[in-house]
Amino acid sequence: MIIDFSKLSTILIGSKLDVKIVNEDNYNDELIIGRASNSLVCGGNIGVLDDKYNFIEIKNGLLRVGAKTSNRALYNFTKKNNIAGFEFLSKLPGSIGGSIKMNAGMKSYEISNNLVSINSKNKNKFKFGYRYLDINEPVFYAEFEIKEGFNVKLVEDFKNMRKNQPNLPSLGSAFKNPEGNYAGALIEKVGLKGIKFGGVGFSEIHANFLVNYGNGSCEDVINAITEAKKRVFKEFGIELQEEIKIIL
């Protein structure tokens, strides 16, 4: 199956690749992707999750969600059913599988907070950190604790947090915030805010956002990432770590 990943990625950049439709019974060494919205897919041996992993159900008192389910779909479901703990998903692109893989969140609210299991394995078998999950298998589905009390005020708070983010196509924050510092501030201090690399650049609104000005390429993104890491390390001795997912 041929997929044009530039049509799926939120930065509107990516390659056309022949991919395998993957489920629990047929995956091998493919790099498995759900919706690819928050990834830059430029190459590689790619597997795309079967559509059967796009589901939400309440079973045995738990919220059971397929990894291909979009963050927005789960947000809408929890809002409709007065379930708390998923309000931060309102503006996060991507799929539940991808969010679990990177322990996505905003401030102290993370996808792992209400997580009970991954692929029927207790979450205590896995190690979570800031935008990090130590897991050696694909995420096919997960179960979450159900807590009543959807918080509308939290949704508004999260919306306000995103007011300083650019509207141009991007993958969100390019780098993780180093401990005790902010990636955007470091990128700005080394003179890269607003600087373009071909059709891609560090946003003038928020320096930690790489945006596509309309004709960006995989090479442009990689050049920008490489230059930012080089300058920040040279100036501050800090090794920036990508938060965005780049697949070559």
N, C-alpha and C positions, 0 to 999 in steps of 0.2 A: 504494500500500500504506500503510495507516494503522498507525503504531507509537506506543504509549504509552511515552515515554522514562522516565517515572517508574518503570516496571517493570524497566528495564534498568540505570539509574544506581545506583551504590552508595550515593548519598545519598537515593535514593528520591524524587527531585524531578525533574520534567520535564513537557513538554507532549505532547499527542497531535498528531502531524503526519503529513501525507501525504508519503511519501518515495519516492525512485526507487532501484531495485536497480541497482547500478553495477558495471561491469566495465571492462577496459582499452579496450574498443571503443566504449562508449556514453557515457562520462562527458564532461561539458562544464564548466559552472562551478559544479557542486554542491560543497558542503562535504562531503567523504566521511568517514564514520564506520564503524568496524569493529563493535564490540560495544556501544559507548556506555556501558560500565560506569563509566569514570572521567571522564565528561563530564556537564555540566549543559546539557541541550539544551532551550532555551526557545522557539526559533523558527528561521527561516532556510530557505534552499534546501538541503535535506539529501539526500545520497545515502548509502545503506547498502551496504556491500560484499556482492557475491554470495557465496553459501555455498561456491563453488568455491575461494575463497581461504582456506578453513579446512582446511589440510593440513600434514603434516610428513613429509618424506622425506629419505633420504640419497641424493644423486646426484652423481656425479663427485667423490667424496671430500669433498663439502661437505654441510652440514645446510641443507636448503632448506625454508622455512617460509612459509605464506601469512599475509597480514596480518590476516586475521580469526581466526586461531588464538589461543586464549586463552593468557595467560602461564602459567596453571596446567597446561595441556595440554603446553606445551613443557617446563616443569619436570619433569613426570612422565615424558616421553619421555627427557630427558637423564639423569634418575636411573636409569631402567630400562636405558639403554644405556651407562652409565658415562661420560658426557660432561661435562667440566668447563666452568665459566664461566657457568652459568645458575642456580646455587644461589640467588641473590638473588630469583629470580622466584617462590619458593615462596609468598610472602604478598602479592605484588603483584597487584591486580585488573587487569582490562583485557585488551587484545589486543596481539599483537606489533606490529601496525602503529602503534597508539597509543604503545607503549613506544619504538619507533624514532623517532617524530615528536617525542617529548619527551626522547629519550636517557635513559630511565628507569634507575634504579639505586639502590644503597645504598652510601654512602661512596665508595670508589674503584672499586667494581664497577658498570659501566654496560653497557647493551645494545650500545653501539658497540664495546666492547673486542674482541669476537670477530667483529664484522660484517665481511663481505667485500664484499657488493654489495647494492644496492637496485634492484629492477626490472631486474636484469642490468647495472646501471651500477656501476663500482668505487666503493667508499665514499670514495675520495680525491677524488671529484668534489664531495663535500658537506662542509660545515663543521659540526663538532660542538662543543658546549660544555656547560656545566652546565645540564641539563634543556632542551637546545636542539639543534635541527637546522635548518640552513639548506637547505630543499628547496622547490622550486616545483612539485611534482607529487605526486599521491597515492602512498602506499605500497601496492603490491599484493602483493609477495612480497619475500623477502630470503634471502640465503645467508650462512651462518656457518661459520667455521673449526671443525673438530672436534679437540678435545683430550681425551685420555683422563684419567680420574681424578676422578669426581664426589666432592665433598668434603662428607661428612656433617657434619663439625664446623662448616663455614661455615654450613650451614643452621641449626644450633643458635644460632650467633652472630647471624645475622640475626633469628631468632625473638626472642632476648633484646633486640635493639635496638628491637623493636616493643612491648615490654611497657608502655611509658608512653603508648601510643596508645589513644584511646577506642574502646569497642565499639559505640557508637551509629552509625547510618548516616552516612557522610561520604564525601568525595572524596579523602581523604588530606590532605597538607599543602596549605593554602590558598595560601601564598606561598613563593616561592623564598627561600632564605637569602641576604641581602645579603653581599657580600664582607666577611669579618672579623666577621660578626655572625650572630644567629639571629632569624628572623622571629618565632618564638614568644615569645622574651624581649622583643622590642620591643612586641609586642601586649600582653603582660602589663604592661609598664611604663607603657603609656598607658591602663591600666585596663579593658581589654576582655575579659580572661580570665573566662569564666563568664557573660558578658553576652549576653542574648538579643535578637534582632531578629525579632519575630514568632515563628514556629516554628523558627527557626534560631539557633544561638549559637556563640560561640567556647568550645570545650570547657574545663571546669574541670580536666581531666586534662592536656591539652596545648593551649596557647592558639593554636597554628597550625592546629588542626583545626576546621573549621566542621562542626557536627553538626546533624542533623535530629532534633528532639524529637518528631516525629510528625505535624506538620501544616505543615511548612515549604513555602515557595513560592519560585519563581525570584526574585520581588521581594525576599523576605527575604534571600536569599543576596547579591544585588547591593547591597542596603542595608548589609549587614555588611561586605562587601568595600570599599565606598566609604568607610565610616566609619573602618575600620582604616587605609586608605591616607592619609586626611586627617589623622588624629591622629598617625600615625608621622612623616609629613612635617613637620607643624607642630612636633613636639617634637624630632625628631632630624635633620631635613633629609634623610631617607632615603626614596627612592621605592620602595615595595614593588611587586614584580612577581608577578602571579598565577602559581602553578604549576598550579592547576586550570584546566580548559578550560570556558569559559562561552560558549555559542552562543546569540545572541539573534535 
